[in-house]
Amino acid sequence: MPTITQCAKLGVKGANFMHGIKEIIQEAESLPVEERAMVIDSLLRSLNPPSIEIDREWVKVAKRRLAELRSGAVKPIPGNEVFAKIRERFEK
């Protein structure tokens, strides 16, 4: 069976193309959870490839935030409070 990319390159449209997509989705849904997660991760990476520079910056931010927490410079907020504030903000 041709891939979605191959179908698109060949100009395959309509019912045949959608039928192929449905089969791919059904096949993916039949995989064990761990394998489905791998498929999802792979697809997401193809849409938004990882960037070493961005990853390095996030590591810096995470280390800085951890140091702030450990030093007492900032006080952690429990997750349930954060989510309550988010819900309150968006329910208005």
Contacts in CASP RR format, 6 or more apart in sequence:
PFRMAT RR
TARGET T0000
AUTHOR 0000-0000-0000
METHOD contacts of the structure
MODEL  1
MPTITQCAKLGVKGANFMHGIKEIIQEAESLPVEERAMVIDSLLRSLNPP
SIEIDREWVKVAKRRLAELRSGAVKPIPGNEVFAKIRERFEK
1 20 0 8 1.000
1 23 0 8 1.000
2 10 0 8 1.000
2 12 0 8 1.000
4 17 0 8 1.000
4 20 0 8 1.000
4 21 0 8 1.000
4 24 0 8 1.000
7 16 0 8 1.000
7 17 0 8 1.000
7 20 0 8 1.000
8 17 0 8 1.000
28 36 0 8 1.000
28 39 0 8 1.000
29 36 0 8 1.000
31 39 0 8 1.000
65 74 0 8 1.000
68 74 0 8 1.000
69 76 0 8 1.000
END
